[in-house]
Amino acid sequence: MAAKAKHRDPIVNAAVTLFRRQGYAGTGLNDIVDASGAPKGSLYYYFPAGKTSIAVAAVEEAGRRVITTMVELASKQKSTADMMRAHARLYSGWMRKSGFRDGCPISTVLLELAPRYRDVSEAGRRVYSARLGILREKLAADGFTPARAERLAVLCVSTLQGALIQSRVERSGSAIENAAEELAIMLEASRPSPIKAGP
């Protein structure tokens, strides 16, 4: 059993890469086995429920990577506006490096499987909730009310996700960078002024 344990991560990592590039339906189990280098038996050992359980694991893994990146960005950038610009530069760089073959594995899987498969939908919901939470905290630190921070967080995530698709189609990072810049300008313009202390 210990020998098989080493194969789970390669299987999940291969699924993340393949789902990002060719979608869930376009990826077969043999593709995942070939890309991971794991024995086919390991795939069935770890994912006896089949391909949808691999999709859940892939969404969770991709989500962990996104959250790690966002936490790091939030800690290094002074404002949410700066965070949006920095995140867009990362996205744009990653996509250029892949020759614009890579999309978002979370989005591709959820678009194909949600809401039909509840476990996949739940995994996606957890990932988006964590992502929105990081943005809400950053927006609150910028002075936005909780209600406004919630709406703006949803807007930021939705805008960048849409821009990722457009950039992949156009084979250019400009859609991501332009979308993030407009978000940043809007956030800076609407950021509440700090309350001045009395004399």
NUDRENMI-150831 format. One line per 3 residues: number of its first residue (from 1); their letters; for each residue x, y, z of N, C-alpha, C. Coordinates in Angstrom, 2 decimals. Example, Ala and Ser with C-alpha at 12.3 -4.5 7.8 and 13.67 -1.06 7.14 Angstrom:
2
1 = AS = 13.19,-5.69,7.80,12.30,-4.50,7.80,13.20,-3.30,7.80 | 12.85,-2.25,7.08,13.67,-1.06,7.14,12.90,0.03,7.87;
This chain:
199
1 = MAA = 0.82,-1.20,0.00,0.00,0.00,0.00,0.86,1.26,0.00 | 2.00,1.20,0.77,2.88,2.36,0.83,3.45,2.67,-0.55 | 3.71,1.62,-1.35,4.29,1.84,-2.67,3.33,2.61,-3.57;
4 = KAK = 2.02,2.36,-3.40,1.05,3.03,-4.25,0.87,4.50,-3.87 | 1.19,4.85,-2.60,0.94,6.21,-2.11,1.67,7.25,-2.95 | 2.82,6.90,-3.48,3.61,7.86,-4.24,2.97,8.24,-5.56;
7 = HRD = 1.97,7.51,-6.01,1.39,7.77,-7.32,0.20,8.72,-7.30 | -0.38,8.99,-6.14,-1.58,9.82,-6.12,-1.31,11.24,-6.61 | -0.27,11.88,-6.07,0.03,13.26,-6.47,0.33,13.39,-7.96;
10 = PIV = 1.15,12.49,-8.54,1.36,12.59,-9.99,0.07,12.46,-10.80 | -0.84,11.61,-10.34,-2.12,11.45,-11.04,-2.91,12.76,-10.98 | -3.00,13.35,-9.80,-3.75,14.60,-9.64,-3.10,15.73,-10.43;
13 = NAA = -1.77,15.83,-10.35,-1.06,16.89,-11.08,-1.24,16.75,-12.59 | -1.22,15.52,-13.07,-1.43,15.28,-14.50,-2.85,15.68,-14.89 | -3.82,15.36,-14.03,-5.21,15.73,-14.32,-5.38,17.24,-14.36;
16 = VTL = -4.75,17.95,-13.43,-4.82,19.42,-13.42,-4.31,19.98,-14.75 | -3.16,19.49,-15.19,-2.57,19.97,-16.44,-3.43,19.64,-17.64 | -3.91,18.42,-17.71,-4.70,17.99,-18.87,-6.07,18.67,-18.91;
19 = FRR = -6.73,18.80,-17.76,-8.03,19.47,-17.73,-7.87,20.94,-18.12 | -6.77,21.54,-17.69,-6.51,22.94,-18.03,-6.32,23.12,-19.54 | -5.72,22.13,-20.18,-5.39,22.27,-21.60,-6.46,21.75,-22.54;
22 = QGY = -7.14,20.67,-22.15,-8.08,20.07,-23.11,-9.45,19.78,-22.53 | -9.69,20.25,-21.30,-10.99,20.07,-20.70,-11.19,18.69,-20.11 | -12.30,18.55,-19.41,-12.61,17.27,-18.75,-13.01,16.21,-19.77;
25 = AGT = -13.95,16.54,-20.63,-14.43,15.56,-21.61,-13.34,15.14,-22.59 | -12.43,16.06,-22.88,-11.36,15.79,-23.84,-10.20,15.02,-23.25 | -10.28,14.70,-21.97,-9.21,13.97,-21.29,-9.70,12.58,-20.89;
28 = GLN = -9.02,11.57,-21.37,-9.38,10.20,-21.00,-8.53,9.70,-19.85 | -8.97,8.63,-19.24,-8.19,8.05,-18.14,-6.82,7.60,-18.61 | -6.73,7.08,-19.82,-5.43,6.68,-20.35,-4.50,7.87,-20.53;
31 = DIV = -5.07,9.04,-20.87,-4.25,10.26,-20.97,-3.63,10.59,-19.61 | -4.45,10.48,-18.57,-3.97,10.80,-17.23,-2.90,9.80,-16.79 | -3.13,8.53,-17.07,-2.14,7.50,-16.74,-0.83,7.77,-17.47;
34 = DAS = -0.91,8.04,-18.76,0.30,8.28,-19.56,1.06,9.51,-19.06 | 0.32,10.61,-18.78,0.98,11.85,-18.35,1.56,11.74,-16.95 | 0.94,10.93,-16.11,1.40,10.82,-14.72,2.55,9.84,-14.55;
37 = GAP = 2.62,8.87,-15.46,3.63,7.82,-15.31,3.26,6.80,-14.24 | 2.04,6.90,-13.71,1.60,5.97,-12.66,1.00,4.72,-13.28 | 1.10,3.59,-12.60,0.43,2.38,-13.10,-1.08,2.59,-13.10;
40 = KGS = -1.74,2.00,-14.06,-3.19,2.18,-14.16,-3.90,1.69,-12.91 | -3.36,0.67,-12.28,-3.96,0.17,-11.06,-4.00,1.20,-9.94 | -2.99,2.08,-9.90,-2.96,3.13,-8.88,-4.11,4.10,-9.06;
43 = LYY = -4.45,4.38,-10.31,-5.56,5.28,-10.59,-6.85,4.74,-9.99 | -7.10,3.47,-10.21,-8.33,2.86,-9.70,-8.26,2.66,-8.18 | -7.06,2.50,-7.67,-6.90,2.34,-6.22,-7.28,3.63,-5.50;
46 = YFP = -6.75,4.75,-5.98,-7.01,6.02,-5.33,-8.34,6.65,-5.71 | -8.82,6.33,-6.88,-10.06,6.95,-7.36,-11.03,5.88,-7.85 | -11.51,5.05,-6.92,-12.41,3.95,-7.31,-13.73,4.44,-7.89;
49 = AGK = -14.10,5.70,-7.58,-15.35,6.24,-8.13,-15.18,6.71,-9.57 | -13.95,6.66,-10.07,-13.72,6.99,-11.47,-13.29,8.42,-11.73 | -13.54,8.84,-12.94,-13.01,10.11,-13.44,-13.55,11.33,-12.68;
52 = TSI = -14.80,11.28,-12.25,-15.33,12.45,-11.53,-14.62,12.65,-10.19 | -14.19,11.57,-9.55,-13.46,11.74,-8.29,-12.07,12.32,-8.55 | -11.50,12.04,-9.71,-10.24,12.69,-10.10,-10.49,14.17,-10.34;
55 = AVA = -11.64,14.49,-10.92,-12.00,15.90,-11.16,-12.09,16.66,-9.84 | -12.69,16.04,-8.83,-12.78,16.69,-7.51,-11.38,16.97,-6.98 | -10.50,15.97,-7.04,-9.13,16.14,-6.53,-8.38,17.20,-7.32;
58 = AVE = -8.62,17.27,-8.64,-7.95,18.26,-9.48,-8.43,19.66,-9.15 | -9.72,19.83,-8.94,-10.26,21.14,-8.56,-9.68,21.57,-7.21 | -9.62,20.65,-6.27,-9.07,20.98,-4.95,-7.60,21.35,-5.04;
61 = EAG = -6.83,20.60,-5.83,-5.40,20.90,-5.97,-5.18,22.24,-6.68 | -5.91,22.46,-7.77,-5.78,23.74,-8.47,-6.20,24.89,-7.54 | -7.22,24.64,-6.74,-7.67,25.66,-5.78,-6.60,25.98,-4.76;
64 = RRV = -5.92,24.96,-4.26,-4.84,25.19,-3.30,-3.74,26.07,-3.91 | -3.44,25.83,-5.17,-2.40,26.62,-5.83,-2.83,28.08,-5.98 | -4.09,28.27,-6.37,-4.61,29.63,-6.53,-4.60,30.36,-5.19;
67 = ITT = -5.06,29.69,-4.15,-5.13,30.32,-2.83,-3.74,30.67,-2.32 | -2.78,29.77,-2.52,-1.40,30.06,-2.10,-0.88,31.31,-2.79 | -1.15,31.41,-4.09,-0.71,32.58,-4.85,-1.39,33.85,-4.34;
70 = MVE = -2.70,33.77,-4.10,-3.43,34.95,-3.67,-3.03,35.41,-2.28 | -2.79,34.47,-1.39,-2.34,34.84,-0.04,-1.00,35.56,-0.11 | -0.11,35.04,-0.96,1.20,35.68,-1.12,1.06,37.07,-1.71;
73 = LAS = 0.22,37.21,-2.73,0.00,38.52,-3.35,-0.61,39.50,-2.35 | -1.59,39.04,-1.59,-2.26,39.92,-0.62,-1.27,40.42,0.43 | -0.32,39.57,0.79,0.65,39.98,1.83,1.70,40.94,1.28;
76 = KQK = 1.96,40.88,-0.01,3.02,41.70,-0.60,2.53,43.01,-1.20 | 1.26,43.06,-1.61,0.74,44.25,-2.28,0.02,45.15,-1.28 | 0.18,46.45,-1.47,-0.37,47.42,-0.52,-1.89,47.49,-0.58;
79 = STA = -2.47,47.31,-1.75,-3.91,47.47,-1.91,-4.46,46.37,-2.81 | -5.79,46.26,-2.84,-6.41,45.29,-3.74,-6.14,45.65,-5.19 | -6.09,46.94,-5.49,-5.79,47.38,-6.86,-4.42,46.87,-7.29;
82 = DMM = -3.43,47.03,-6.42,-2.09,46.53,-6.73,-2.09,45.00,-6.86 | -2.90,44.36,-6.04,-3.00,42.90,-6.08,-3.57,42.43,-7.41 | -4.58,43.15,-7.93,-5.17,42.79,-9.22,-4.15,42.91,-10.34;
85 = RAH = -3.39,43.98,-10.32,-2.36,44.18,-11.36,-1.30,43.08,-11.29 | -0.86,42.76,-10.08,0.18,41.74,-9.91,-0.34,40.37,-10.33 | -1.58,40.08,-9.98,-2.16,38.78,-10.33,-2.29,38.66,-11.84;
88 = ARL = -2.70,39.74,-12.48,-2.83,39.72,-13.94,-1.49,39.50,-14.62 | -0.43,40.09,-14.09,0.91,39.87,-14.66,1.31,38.40,-14.56 | 0.99,37.78,-13.43,1.28,36.35,-13.26,0.49,35.51,-14.25;
91 = YSG = -0.82,35.75,-14.31,-1.68,35.01,-15.25,-1.17,35.14,-16.68 | -0.90,36.38,-17.06,-0.46,36.65,-18.43,0.85,35.93,-18.73 | 1.78,35.97,-17.78,3.06,35.30,-17.95,2.91,33.80,-18.06;
94 = WMR = 2.06,33.21,-17.21,1.84,31.76,-17.26,1.25,31.34,-18.59 | 0.29,32.13,-19.06,-0.37,31.76,-20.31,0.56,31.90,-21.51 | 1.37,32.96,-21.51,2.35,33.12,-22.60,3.34,31.96,-22.60;
97 = KSG = 3.77,31.57,-21.39,4.73,30.48,-21.27,4.17,29.17,-21.83 | 2.86,28.97,-21.69,2.23,27.74,-22.18,1.83,27.84,-23.65 | 2.14,28.97,-24.29,1.70,29.16,-25.66,0.19,29.32,-25.74;
100 = FRD = -0.40,29.81,-24.62,-1.85,30.02,-24.51,-2.64,28.72,-24.65 | -1.98,27.61,-24.32,-2.69,26.33,-24.29,-3.41,26.14,-22.97 | -2.90,26.77,-21.91,-3.46,26.56,-20.58,-4.64,27.49,-20.31;
103 = GCP = -5.68,26.91,-19.74,-6.78,27.69,-19.21,-6.81,27.50,-17.71 | -7.96,27.69,-17.11,-8.11,27.45,-15.68,-8.74,26.07,-15.49 | -8.05,25.13,-14.85,-8.60,23.79,-14.68,-9.87,23.78,-13.84;
106 = IST = -9.99,24.72,-12.93,-11.19,24.79,-12.10,-12.39,25.14,-12.97 | -12.24,26.18,-13.78,-13.35,26.63,-14.64,-13.73,25.57,-15.66 | -12.73,24.95,-16.29,-13.05,23.98,-17.34,-13.83,22.80,-16.77;
109 = VLL = -13.43,22.33,-15.61,-14.12,21.20,-14.99,-15.53,21.60,-14.54 | -15.64,22.75,-13.89,-16.95,23.17,-13.39,-17.93,23.46,-14.52 | -17.45,24.04,-15.60,-18.33,24.33,-16.73,-18.92,23.04,-17.31;
112 = ELA = -18.14,21.98,-17.27,-18.60,20.71,-17.85,-19.42,19.86,-16.87 | -19.13,19.96,-15.58,-19.72,19.01,-14.63,-20.72,19.61,-13.64 | -20.59,20.89,-13.33,-21.54,21.49,-12.37,-22.78,21.93,-13.12;
115 = PRY = -23.96,21.84,-12.50,-24.24,21.31,-11.16,-24.61,19.84,-11.15 | -24.37,19.14,-12.25,-24.79,17.74,-12.36,-24.14,16.85,-11.30 | -22.86,17.10,-11.02,-22.14,16.28,-10.05,-21.91,17.12,-8.78;
118 = RDV = -22.62,16.74,-7.74,-22.63,17.55,-6.52,-21.25,17.65,-5.88 | -20.48,16.54,-5.87,-19.17,16.57,-5.22,-18.21,17.51,-5.95 | -18.31,17.56,-7.27,-17.48,18.49,-8.04,-17.92,19.92,-7.77;
121 = SEA = -19.22,20.14,-7.76,-19.75,21.48,-7.48,-19.32,21.97,-6.10 | -19.37,21.07,-5.12,-18.98,21.44,-3.76,-17.50,21.80,-3.68 | -16.68,21.04,-4.38,-15.24,21.34,-4.41,-15.01,22.73,-5.01;
124 = GRR = -15.70,23.01,-6.11,-15.57,24.32,-6.73,-16.06,25.43,-5.83 | -17.16,25.19,-5.12,-17.71,26.20,-4.22,-16.72,26.53,-3.10 | -16.07,25.50,-2.58,-15.09,25.73,-1.51,-13.91,26.56,-2.02;
127 = VYS = -13.47,26.25,-3.22,-12.34,26.99,-3.80,-12.71,28.45,-4.01 | -13.87,28.70,-4.62,-14.28,30.08,-4.88,-14.54,30.83,-3.58 | -15.09,30.15,-2.60,-15.35,30.79,-1.31,-14.04,31.26,-0.66;
130 = ARL = -13.02,30.41,-0.71,-11.72,30.78,-0.14,-11.10,31.94,-0.90 | -11.23,31.89,-2.22,-10.68,32.96,-3.06,-11.37,34.29,-2.77 | -12.69,34.26,-2.69,-13.45,35.47,-2.37,-13.11,35.98,-0.98;
133 = GIL = -12.89,35.07,-0.05,-12.55,35.47,1.31,-11.26,36.28,1.39 | -10.27,35.87,0.63,-9.00,36.60,0.61,-9.21,38.01,0.06 | -9.96,38.11,-1.02,-10.24,39.42,-1.60,-11.08,40.28,-0.67;
136 = REK = -12.07,39.68,-0.02,-12.91,40.46,0.92,-12.05,41.07,2.02 | -11.13,40.27,2.56,-10.26,40.78,3.62,-9.38,41.94,3.13 | -8.87,41.78,1.93,-8.01,42.83,1.37,-8.83,44.10,1.11;
139 = LAA = -10.03,43.93,0.59,-10.90,45.07,0.31,-11.34,45.74,1.61 | -11.61,44.95,2.63,-11.95,45.52,3.94,-10.79,46.33,4.49 | -9.57,45.83,4.30,-8.38,46.57,4.73,-8.23,47.88,3.96;
142 = DGF = -8.76,47.91,2.74,-8.76,49.15,1.95,-9.83,50.13,2.41 | -10.71,49.69,3.30,-11.72,50.58,3.84,-13.14,50.36,3.33 | -13.34,49.35,2.47,-14.68,49.09,1.96,-15.52,48.40,3.02;
145 = TPA = -16.83,48.67,3.01,-17.74,48.02,3.94,-17.82,46.52,3.59 | -18.24,45.69,4.53,-18.35,44.26,4.22,-19.24,43.96,3.02 | -20.37,44.64,2.92,-21.28,44.39,1.80,-20.64,44.77,0.46;
148 = RAE = -19.97,45.92,0.43,-19.32,46.36,-0.80,-18.12,45.47,-1.11 | -17.39,45.08,-0.10,-16.24,44.20,-0.31,-16.69,42.88,-0.92 | -17.83,42.36,-0.47,-18.36,41.11,-1.02,-18.66,41.26,-2.51;
151 = RLA = -19.35,42.33,-2.88,-19.71,42.54,-4.29,-18.47,42.76,-5.15 | -17.54,43.53,-4.65,-16.32,43.81,-5.42,-15.46,42.57,-5.57 | -15.42,41.73,-4.55,-14.65,40.49,-4.65,-15.21,39.61,-5.76;
154 = VLC = -16.53,39.49,-5.82,-17.16,38.70,-6.88,-16.85,39.30,-8.25 | -16.92,40.62,-8.34,-16.62,41.29,-9.60,-15.18,41.02,-10.05 | -14.24,41.11,-9.12,-12.83,40.90,-9.46,-12.58,39.48,-9.98;
157 = VST = -13.12,38.49,-9.27,-12.92,37.09,-9.67,-13.58,36.84,-11.03 | -14.82,37.29,-11.18,-15.56,37.04,-12.43,-14.88,37.71,-13.62 | -14.40,38.92,-13.42,-13.76,39.66,-14.51,-12.48,38.97,-14.97;
160 = LQG = -11.65,38.56,-14.02,-10.39,37.91,-14.40,-10.63,36.54,-15.03 | -11.64,35.81,-14.55,-11.95,34.51,-15.15,-12.38,34.69,-16.61 | -13.23,35.68,-16.87,-13.64,35.96,-18.24,-12.48,36.39,-19.11;
163 = ALI = -11.59,37.19,-18.55,-10.43,37.68,-19.29,-9.48,36.53,-19.64 | -9.40,35.52,-18.77,-8.56,34.35,-19.06,-9.03,33.65,-20.33 | -10.34,33.51,-20.46,-10.89,32.86,-21.66,-10.58,33.69,-22.89;
166 = QSR = -10.81,34.99,-22.79,-10.56,35.87,-23.94,-9.09,35.85,-24.34 | -8.20,35.86,-23.36,-6.77,35.84,-23.66,-6.36,34.55,-24.35 | -6.96,33.45,-23.93,-6.63,32.17,-24.56,-7.08,32.16,-26.01;
169 = VER = -8.26,32.69,-26.27,-8.79,32.73,-27.64,-7.94,33.65,-28.52 | -7.57,34.80,-27.96,-6.82,35.79,-28.74,-5.32,35.52,-28.76 | -4.88,34.58,-27.93,-3.45,34.27,-27.80,-2.66,35.53,-27.46;
172 = SGS = -3.18,36.25,-26.49,-2.56,37.49,-26.04,-2.91,37.72,-24.57 | -1.94,38.21,-23.81,-2.20,38.50,-22.40,-2.86,39.84,-22.17 | -3.11,40.59,-23.24,-3.62,41.95,-23.07,-5.00,42.00,-22.43;
175 = AIE = -5.86,41.02,-22.73,-7.20,41.04,-22.14,-7.13,40.94,-20.62 | -6.25,40.09,-20.11,-6.10,39.94,-18.66,-5.55,41.22,-18.06 | -4.50,41.75,-18.67,-3.85,42.94,-18.12,-4.76,44.16,-18.21;
178 = NAA = -5.50,44.30,-19.31,-6.41,45.43,-19.45,-7.57,45.33,-18.46 | -8.11,44.13,-18.30,-9.22,43.94,-17.36,-8.77,44.26,-15.93 | -7.59,43.79,-15.56,-7.08,44.04,-14.21,-6.80,45.52,-14.00;
181 = EEL = -6.30,46.19,-15.03,-6.01,47.62,-14.90,-7.29,48.42,-14.69 | -8.35,48.07,-15.42,-9.62,48.77,-15.24,-10.21,48.49,-13.86 | -10.09,47.25,-13.40,-10.53,46.94,-12.04,-9.74,47.78,-11.02;
184 = AIM = -8.44,47.86,-11.22,-7.59,48.61,-10.30,-7.96,50.09,-10.28 | -8.18,50.65,-11.46,-8.56,52.08,-11.54,-9.89,52.31,-10.80 | -10.85,51.41,-11.02,-12.15,51.54,-10.35,-12.00,51.42,-8.84;
187 = LEA = -11.19,50.46,-8.38,-11.01,50.27,-6.95,-10.32,51.47,-6.32 | -9.35,52.01,-7.00,-8.65,53.19,-6.47,-9.58,54.40,-6.41 | -10.41,54.57,-7.44,-11.31,55.72,-7.49,-12.42,55.64,-6.44;
190 = SRP = -12.85,54.42,-6.12,-13.97,54.26,-5.19,-13.53,53.92,-3.77 | -12.24,53.83,-3.57,-11.75,53.49,-2.23,-12.12,54.59,-1.24 | -12.74,54.22,-0.13,-13.14,55.23,0.86,-11.95,55.98,1.41;
193 = SPI = -12.16,57.27,1.64,-11.08,58.07,2.24,-10.96,57.71,3.72 | -9.73,57.67,4.23,-9.55,57.34,5.64,-10.22,58.41,6.52 | -10.80,57.99,7.62,-11.43,58.94,8.54,-10.34,59.64,9.33;
196 = KAG = -10.38,60.96,9.28,-9.35,61.73,10.00,-9.68,61.82,11.47 | -8.65,61.70,12.26,-8.83,61.81,13.71,-9.14,63.27,14.07 | -9.89,63.43,15.12,-10.24,64.78,15.58,-9.04,65.49,16.15;
199 = P = -9.17,66.80,16.36,-8.04,67.58,16.90,-7.69,67.16,18.32;
